[in-house]
């Protein structure tokens, strides 16, 4: 294929520009009155330009030409009066332009605000799978580059298009009134201009969405490099990173060149065509004036109308770049807005409960420290309550992130309330996948997972996750104080509860030595803390949530063995009476587990406590004694 076509991908051309424009307008419906006012002001602005230009014929034919032959005071006064009227008309147009630009700016800003709100709200409702298949930089590009392109279109291009359209229509009518012969010449030249716009603008439209996609890829790569700069340095990956960036940047450069080449040459071509039109009109109009078909004032006014006619068309071609970029960006935004939210057909909810002497459970409005599953039954309309205990069972669960790549193969396991269950196995064996399924980050296509005897597909996801706390291998802290970050686990937690949770996680000691203690501000994912300190805060975050089920996914991977031993003492108190799932490569951290499950290739190959598995002298024994190492 020729060079300009190399970067084109399926769907690189906006699929439905009309539909996209309608969706943008839907966000602006609330401002109908302002939009009507803008339309009136634009009409006034364009009308003032047309009327002001038409005064030229009167000024020349009625005043300048007679005055050049014979001085007359009355004519001079009329001349001055007409000039003042002409100036007032242009001033009205200028004020109208200023007013509609200000109002349009306000409308465009508020529209962008609503689009960003919808975009963010949709992002918060999307499943984990969506973020696993899209880079952060690509998603961020929709908040920045794409929304900025829409802002440019709304604040500038839309008003210019409407103004240009009204001006073209009004000027065309005045041209017909002044001289139909010269108007025919303008129409013929306009036909040529429109052909040029269609040819060049059509080619430009093919590339703008490709440009936005490439920009998202580049942003995603740059963000990854920022986050992984230490890894890049440690493994001397600088040159490889440069080569990869150069490749992505070259693709962006080529896509942007393809997109902007046609858009940028359009204005100069249109400008030159307008100069040709002006020259032809001057020659033809001069001939008609000599022949006496039209007056000199008509020729001068018509020449100005020619400028007023060709300039809006040139402006439209100039704004075409902005419009195409905005439509490409809007399509990407609406693609994300149209993504299906995380499906949740659960109807079992988590409620505060109280229990009488006989053990009967009733729902309570206030916090009681007792939680229950509220299970409505559609058949007879009854409601049953089950106290949250933390019993989790897997029954022949089969799962894969992709249909042809199975990760878990017939997993069956059980965890009783208060048990500590440890998962051990090589990377990719399925340990983290099991915890993802407990949280319903993904739903299982085959098999059952039950929580306190209830199929978790029946439990509303938000309520299910409220009953769980998870400490991930990769700690993540948000901009805010240390206390705010710990309170993330329970938004209504008191300061005392936060401090108590920190003591339980053994984080209190280092926190109180920070510059402002619990009120120390954290930024850039807690860059002013060590990796171990960040992990301690995430453990405290889980502790303050006080859940019946606790999941520790390599929670102590970034902590030294001495601190790990101190944490384990505190965690023993946290884990008491709770179901705890632990994923760990350090086998010393799982010795006291009630059950250790050894996974390999998505299957359970061993289960038992530490002593039982050592006695079996199987895979766990080999791992523990160093005969076999985890990969």
C-alpha positions in Angstrom: 0.0 0.0 0.0 1.1 3.6 -0.4 2.7 5.3 2.5 -0.3 7.4 3.7 -2.5 4.3 4.1 -0.1 2.2 6.2 -1.5 3.5 9.6 -5.1 3.0 8.8 -6.9 0.4 11.0 -10.5 -0.8 10.8 -12.7 1.9 12.3 -10.1 4.7 12.0 -12.6 6.8 10.1 -15.4 8.2 12.4 -18.2 5.7 12.0 -21.1 8.1 12.4 -20.3 11.8 12.6 -24.0 12.7 12.7 -24.8 10.5 15.6 -21.7 11.7 17.5 -22.8 15.4 17.0 -26.3 14.5 18.2 -24.9 13.0 21.4 -22.8 16.0 22.0 -25.9 18.2 21.5 -27.8 16.0 24.0 -25.3 17.3 26.7 -26.1 20.8 25.7 -30.0 20.6 25.7 -30.0 22.0 29.2 -28.7 25.3 27.8 -31.3 25.7 25.0 -32.1 29.3 26.0 -28.4 30.2 25.9 -28.0 28.4 22.6 -31.0 30.4 21.1 -29.4 33.6 22.4 -26.1 32.6 20.8 -27.9 31.9 17.5 -29.5 35.4 17.7 -26.2 37.1 18.5 -24.5 35.2 15.7 -27.2 36.3 13.3 -26.8 39.9 14.4 -23.1 39.7 14.0 -23.3 38.2 10.5 -26.2 40.5 9.5 -24.2 43.6 10.7 -21.3 42.6 8.5 -23.6 42.2 5.5 -25.6 45.4 6.1 -22.4 47.4 6.8 -20.8 46.2 3.6 -23.9 47.1 1.6 -23.5 50.7 2.8 -20.4 50.9 0.5 -22.7 51.1 -2.6 -24.6 54.0 -1.1 -21.5 55.8 0.1 -19.8 55.6 -3.3 -22.8 56.0 -5.7 -24.8 58.5 -3.6 -22.0 60.6 -2.0 -18.4 60.1 -3.1 -19.0 60.1 -6.8 -21.3 63.3 -6.8 -18.9 65.0 -4.3 -16.0 64.3 -6.6 -17.8 66.3 -9.3 -19.4 69.0 -7.2 -18.9 69.9 -3.6 -22.3 70.1 -1.7 -22.7 70.7 2.1 -25.9 68.7 2.2 -24.2 65.7 0.5 -21.3 66.0 2.9 -23.6 65.9 5.9 -25.3 62.9 4.4 -22.0 61.3 3.7 -20.9 61.7 7.4 -24.2 60.5 8.7 -24.0 57.4 6.5 -20.5 56.7 7.6 -21.6 57.0 11.3 -24.5 54.6 10.6 -22.1 52.3 8.8 -19.7 52.4 11.8 -22.5 51.8 14.3 -23.6 48.7 12.3 -20.1 47.3 12.4 -19.8 48.1 16.2 -23.1 46.3 16.8 -21.6 43.3 15.0 -18.4 43.4 17.0 -20.4 43.6 20.3 -22.6 40.7 19.2 -19.5 38.6 18.4 -18.0 39.3 21.8 -21.2 38.4 23.5 -21.8 35.1 21.7 -18.1 34.1 22.2 -18.4 34.6 26.0 -21.7 32.7 26.3 -20.4 29.9 24.0 -17.3 29.5 26.1 -19.5 29.1 29.2 -21.8 26.5 27.5 -18.8 24.5 26.2 -17.1 24.5 29.6 -20.3 23.2 31.3 -20.8 20.7 28.6 -17.3 19.3 29.0 -17.9 19.1 32.8 -20.9 16.9 32.2 -19.1 14.7 29.7 -16.2 14.2 32.2 -18.7 13.4 35.0 -20.3 10.7 32.8 -17.0 9.4 31.7 -15.7 9.1 35.3 -18.9 7.6 36.6 -18.9 5.0 33.8 -15.2 4.2 34.6 -16.2 3.5 38.2 -18.9 1.1 37.0 -16.8 -0.9 34.6 -15.5 -4.4 35.5 -11.9 -5.1 36.3 -11.6 -7.0 33.0 -11.9 -3.7 31.1 -8.9 -2.2 32.9 -7.0 -5.4 32.4 -7.3 -5.0 28.7 -6.7 -1.2 28.4 -3.6 0.7 29.4 -3.9 3.5 31.9 -2.4 6.0 29.5 -4.9 5.1 26.8 -7.8 5.7 29.2 -6.2 9.0 30.5 -6.0 10.2 26.9 -9.8 10.3 26.8 -9.9 12.6 29.8 -7.2 14.9 28.4 -6.6 14.9 24.6 -10.1 13.8 23.5 -12.1 16.1 25.9 -9.8 19.0 25.0 -10.5 18.4 21.3 -14.2 18.6 22.0 -13.7 21.8 24.0 -11.9 23.4 21.0 -14.7 22.4 18.7 -17.5 23.7 21.0 -15.8 27.0 22.0 -14.6 28.0 18.5 -15.6 25.8 15.6 -19.3 25.5 16.2 -19.9 29.2 16.4 -17.7 29.8 13.4 -19.5 27.3 11.4 -22.9 28.8 12.2 -21.6 32.3 11.6 -20.0 31.4 8.4 -23.2 29.6 7.2 -25.4 32.6 7.9 -22.8 35.0 6.3 -22.6 32.9 3.2 -26.4 32.7 2.8 -26.9 36.5 3.5 -24.1 37.6 1.3 -25.4 35.3 -1.5 -28.8 37.0 -1.4 -27.2 40.5 -1.4 -25.0 39.4 -4.4 -28.1 38.4 -6.3 -29.7 41.8 -5.5 -26.6 43.7 -6.6 -25.6 41.8 -9.8 -26.8 38.5 -11.0 -24.0 38.3 -13.6 -21.2 38.6 -11.0 -23.2 36.1 -8.8 -23.0 33.5 -11.5 -19.2 33.9 -11.6 -19.1 33.4 -7.8 -21.3 30.3 -7.9 -19.0 28.7 -10.5 -16.0 29.4 -8.4 -17.8 28.2 -5.3 -18.5 24.9 -7.0 -14.7 24.5 -7.5 -14.1 25.4 -3.8 -16.6 22.8 -2.6 -15.0 20.1 -4.7 -11.6 20.9 -3.2 -13.0 20.8 0.3 -14.7 17.5 -0.3 -11.6 15.9 -1.8 -9.1 17.1 0.7 -11.3 17.1 3.8 -12.5 13.6 3.0 -8.9 12.3 3.0 -8.1 14.2 6.2 -11.1 12.6 8.0 -9.7 9.1 7.4 -6.7 9.7 9.6 -7.8 11.7 12.6 -9.2 8.8 14.7 -6.0 6.9 13.9 -4.1 9.8 15.3 -6.1 9.8 18.5 -5.5 6.1 18.9 -1.8 6.4 18.4 -1.7 9.2 20.9 -3.4 7.0 23.5 -0.8 4.3 22.9 2.1 6.7 23.3 0.6 8.1 26.5 0.1 4.6 27.9 3.7 3.6 27.1 5.0 6.8 28.7 3.0 6.2 31.9 4.3 2.7 32.1 7.9 4.0 31.8 7.3 6.6 34.5 5.9 4.0 36.9 8.6 1.4 36.0 11.6 3.7 35.8 13.4 1.9 38.6 13.0 -1.5 36.8 14.2 0.1 33.6 17.4 1.4 35.3 18.0 -1.9 37.2 17.8 -4.0 34.1 19.6 -1.5 31.8 16.5 -1.4 29.6 17.0 2.2 28.5 18.0 1.5 24.9 15.2 -1.0 24.4 12.7 1.4 25.9 14.0 4.2 23.5 13.6 1.9 20.5 10.0 0.9 21.6 9.1 4.6 22.2 10.6 5.6 18.8 8.5 3.0 17.1 5.3 4.2 18.8 6.2 7.8 18.3 7.0 7.2 14.6 3.5 5.6 14.2 1.9 8.6 15.9 4.0 11.0 13.8 3.0 9.3 10.6 -0.7 9.2 11.6 -0.6 12.8 12.7 1.2 13.8 9.5 -1.4 12.0 7.4 -4.2 13.7 9.3 -2.8 17.2 9.3 -1.2 17.3 5.9 -4.6 17.5 4.1 -6.1 19.6 6.8 -3.3 22.2 6.8 -3.0 22.5 3.1 -6.7 23.1 2.8 -6.6 26.7 4.1 -3.8 28.0 1.8 -5.5 26.4 -1.2 -8.8 28.0 -0.3 -7.1 31.3 0.4 -5.5 31.3 -3.1 -8.8 30.3 -4.7 -10.5 33.2 -2.9 -7.8 35.5 -4.3 -8.5 34.2 -7.8 -12.2 34.8 -7.3 -11.5 38.3 -6.1 -9.4 39.1 -9.2 -11.9 37.6 -11.6 -14.7 39.6 -10.0 -12.7 42.8 -10.2 -12.0 42.3 -13.9 -15.5 41.2 -14.9 -17.1 43.8 -12.6 -14.9 46.5 -14.2 -16.0 45.5 -17.7 -19.7 45.6 -16.6 -19.1 49.1 -15.0 -17.5 50.4 -18.2 -20.4 49.0 -20.2 -22.8 50.8 -17.9 -24.5 47.6 -16.7 -23.7 48.3 -13.1 -22.4 51.2 -11.0 -18.9 51.7 -9.6 -20.4 51.5 -6.1 -21.9 48.1 -6.9 -18.5 46.8 -8.1 -16.8 48.0 -4.9 -19.5 46.5 -2.6 -19.6 43.3 -4.6 -15.8 42.9 -4.3 -16.2 43.3 -0.5 -19.0 40.7 -0.6 -16.7 38.4 -2.5 -14.3 38.7 0.5 -17.1 38.2 2.9 -18.3 35.2 0.8 -15.0 33.4 0.4 -13.6 34.1 3.9 -16.3 32.1 5.7 -15.7 29.1 3.4 -12.0 29.4 4.1 -12.8 29.5 7.9 -14.9 26.4 7.5 -11.9 24.6 5.9 -9.6 26.0 8.6 -11.9 24.6 11.4 -12.2 21.3 9.7 -9.1 20.1 11.4 -10.5 20.9 14.8 -13.9 19.3 14.0 -12.4 16.0 12.7 -10.2 15.8 15.7 -13.1 16.5 18.1 -15.4 13.9 16.4 -12.6 11.3 16.6 -12.1 12.1 20.3 -15.8 12.2 21.0 -16.2 8.7 19.4 -13.5 7.3 21.7 -15.2 8.9 24.7 -18.6 7.6 23.8 -17.2 4.2 23.1 -16.1 4.1 26.8 -19.4 5.6 28.0 -21.3 2.9 26.0 -19.3 0.1 27.5 -21.5 -2.3 29.4 -21.2 -1.7 33.2 -20.2 -4.4 35.6 -23.2 -6.8 35.5 -24.7 -7.4 38.9 -27.9 -9.5 39.2 -27.4 -10.2 42.9 -30.3 -9.6 45.3 -28.9 -10.9 48.6 -27.8 -7.9 50.6 -25.6 -7.3 53.7 -27.5 -5.7 56.7 -26.9 -4.9 60.3 -28.6 -7.5 62.5 -29.4 -8.3 66.0 -29.9 -11.7 67.7 -32.2 -12.6 70.5 -31.6 -15.2 73.2 -32.9 -18.0 71.0 -30.6 -17.1 68.2 -33.2 -15.6 65.9 -31.8 -12.9 63.6 -33.6 -9.7 62.9 -32.6 -6.7 60.8 -31.4 -3.6 62.7 -31.1 0.0 61.5 -28.1 0.9 63.7 -24.7 -0.6 63.7 -24.7 -3.6 66.0 -21.4 -5.4 65.2 -23.4 -8.3 63.8 -23.9 -8.7 60.1 -26.4 -10.9 58.2 -27.3 -11.8 54.7 -30.8 -10.7 53.8 -32.1 -13.2 51.4 -35.5 -12.5 49.8 -37.3 -15.5 48.2 -39.3 -14.7 45.0 -41.4 -17.8 45.3 -43.3 -17.1 48.5 -42.1 -13.6 49.3 -40.4 -14.6 52.5 -37.1 -13.2 53.7 -34.5 -15.2 55.5 -31.5 -13.9 57.4 -28.1 -15.7 57.6 -25.5 -14.5 60.0 -22.2 -13.6 58.1 -19.7 -16.2 59.2 -17.2 -16.3 56.4 -17.6 -19.9 55.2 -16.4 -20.2 51.6 -16.7 -23.2 49.4 -15.6 -23.9 45.8 -17.4 -26.7 44.0 -15.7 -27.9 40.8 -14.9 -24.4 39.6 -13.6 -24.0 36.1 -12.4 -20.6 34.9 -10.2 -18.9 32.3 -9.7 -15.2 31.6 -10.0 -16.2 27.9 -12.1 -19.0 26.6 -9.2 -21.0 25.2 -6.9 -20.4 28.1 -8.2 -22.2 31.2 -6.6 -21.1 34.5 -8.5 -23.1 37.1 -9.5 -26.7 36.3 -12.2 -28.2 38.5 -11.2 -26.5 41.8 -13.1 -27.7 44.9 -12.1 -26.4 48.4 -13.7 -25.3 51.6 -12.9 -22.7 54.3 -14.8 -22.7 57.6 -15.3 -19.6 59.6 -12.2 -18.7 61.6 -9.9 -20.8 59.4 -6.7 -19.6 57.8 -6.3 -21.1 54.4 -3.0 -20.7 52.5 -2.4 -21.1 48.8 1.0 -22.1 47.6 2.2 -22.7 44.1 4.2 -21.5 41.2 3.4 -18.2 39.4 0.4 -18.8 37.2 -0.9 -21.7 39.2 -4.1 -19.9 39.9 -3.7 -18.5 43.5 -4.6 -14.9 42.8 -7.4 -16.0 40.4 -9.1 -17.8 43.3 -9.2 -14.6 45.3 -10.4 -12.6 42.3 -13.3 -15.0 42.0 -14.2 -14.7 45.7 -14.5 -10.9 45.1 -16.5 -11.5 41.9 -14.1 -9.5 39.9 -14.9 -12.2 37.4 -17.8 -14.6 37.4 -17.3 -18.3 36.9 -18.8 -20.0 33.8 -18.8 -23.4 35.3 -19.0 -24.6 38.9 -20.3 -22.9 42.1 -18.8 -20.6 44.8 -20.8 -20.3 48.0 -20.4 -17.8 50.8 -22.1 -18.9 54.0 -24.0 -21.4 51.9 -25.3 -18.7 49.4 -24.2 -18.8 45.8 -22.1 -15.6 45.5 -23.8 -14.9 42.1 -26.9 -14.1 44.2 -25.1 -11.7 46.5 -25.0 -8.1 45.3 -21.4 -7.3 44.5 -21.1 -4.2 46.6 -22.4 -6.0 49.7 -20.2 -9.0 49.0 -17.1 -6.8 48.8 -18.1 -4.9 51.9 -17.8 -8.2 53.8 -14.3 -8.8 52.5 -11.0 -6.9 53.0 -8.1 -7.5 50.7 -4.4 -6.6 51.0 -2.8 -6.7 47.5 0.8 -7.5 46.6 1.0 -4.0 45.0 0.2 -1.4 47.6 -1.5 1.7 46.3 -1.9 4.9 48.3 -4.0 7.9 47.4 -3.2 11.6 47.7 -4.3 12.6 51.2 -3.2 12.1 54.8 -2.0 8.8 56.3 -5.3 8.7 58.3 -7.4 9.3 55.1 -5.6 6.4 53.4 -6.2 4.0 56.3 -9.8 5.2 56.6 -10.3 4.2 53.0 -11.2 0.8 54.4 -14.0 2.2 56.5 -15.0 5.8 55.6 -16.9 6.4 58.9 -14.1 5.1 61.1 -13.2 7.3 64.0 -9.6 8.5 64.6 -9.4 6.1 67.5 -10.4 3.1 65.3 -7.8 4.2 62.7 -5.1 4.3 65.3 -6.1 1.0 66.8 -6.0 -0.6 63.3 -2.5 0.8 62.8 -1.3 -0.7 66.1 -2.8 -4.0 65.0 -0.8 -3.8 61.7 2.3 -2.6 63.5 2.2 0.7 61.6 1.6 3.0 64.5 5.2 3.1 65.5 6.5 4.6 62.2 3.5 6.7 61.6 3.8 8.7 64.8 7.4 9.5 63.8 6.4 11.1 60.5 6.6 14.9 60.3 2.8 15.4 61.0 2.1 11.9 62.3 -1.3 10.6 61.0 -1.9 14.0 59.3 1.2 13.7 57.1 0.3 14.3 53.5 1.0 11.5 51.0 1.4 12.1 47.3 2.6 10.2 44.3 1.5 6.9 45.7 3.3 7.5 49.0 6.7 8.2 47.4 7.9 9.7 50.7 7.5 6.3 52.4 9.4 3.1 52.0 7.7 0.1 50.2 7.4 -1.7 53.5 5.7 1.3 55.2 3.3 1.6 52.3 2.4 -2.0 52.7 1.9 -1.6 56.4 -0.6 1.2 55.8 -2.6 -1.0 53.4 -2.7 -3.7 56.0 -4.0 -1.2 58.5 -6.6 -0.2 55.9 -7.8 -3.8 55.8 -7.7 -4.0 59.6 -10.0 -0.9 60.1 -12.6 -2.5 57.8 -13.0 -5.3 60.3 -14.4 -7.8 57.8 -15.4 -11.4 58.4 -13.2 -12.6 55.5 -9.6 -11.3 54.9 -7.5 -11.9 51.8 -3.8 -11.4 51.9 -2.2 -11.5 48.4 1.5 -11.5 49.1 0.7 -8.9 51.8 4.1 -9.1 53.4 6.2 -9.4 50.3 7.7 -5.9 50.7 8.4 -6.2 54.4 11.6 -7.5 56.0 11.4 -10.7 58.1 11.7 -8.9 61.5 8.8 -6.6 60.7 6.9 -9.5 59.2 7.2 -11.4 62.5 5.9 -8.4 64.4 3.0 -8.0 61.9 2.1 -11.7 62.3 1.6 -11.2 66.0 -0.8 -8.3 65.3 -2.4 -10.2 62.4 -3.1 -13.1 64.7 -5.5 -10.9 66.6 -7.0 -9.5 63.4 -7.5 -13.0 62.0 -9.2 -14.4 65.1 -12.7 -15.5 64.3 -12.3 -14.6 60.6 -11.8 -16.7 57.4 -8.4 -15.8 56.0 -7.0 -16.6 52.6 -3.2 -16.1 52.3 -1.1 -16.2 49.2 2.6 -16.3 50.0 5.9 -17.4 48.5 7.5 -17.3 52.0 6.4 -20.7 53.4 7.4 -19.5 56.9 4.3 -17.3 56.8 1.9 -20.1 56.3 3.1 -22.7 58.8 0.4 -21.9 61.2 -2.4 -22.1 58.6 -5.3 -24.5 59.3 -5.0 -25.8 55.7 -2.3 -25.3 53.1 -3.5 -25.8 49.5 -0.8 -26.5 46.9 -1.8 -25.6 43.4 -0.1 -26.6 40.1 -1.4 -25.8 36.6 -4.8 -24.8 37.9 -5.4 -27.9 40.0 -5.1 -28.7 43.7 -2.5 -31.4 44.1 -2.1 -31.3 47.9 -4.1 -30.1 51.0 -3.4 -30.3 54.7 -1.8 -28.5 57.5 2.0 -28.0 57.7 2.7 -31.2 59.6 0.5 -33.4 57.4 2.0 -32.1 54.2 5.5 -32.6 55.6 4.7 -36.1 56.5 3.4 -36.8 53.0 6.8 -35.8 51.6 5.1 -34.5 48.4 5.5 -31.1 46.6 5.1 -29.0 49.8 7.8 -31.0 51.5 10.1 -30.4 48.5 9.3 -26.7 48.6 9.8 -26.4 52.3 13.1 -28.3 52.4 14.4 -26.5 49.3 14.4 -29.6 47.1 12.1 -27.7 44.7 11.8 -24.0 44.3 8.8 -21.9 43.3 9.0 -20.3 39.9 
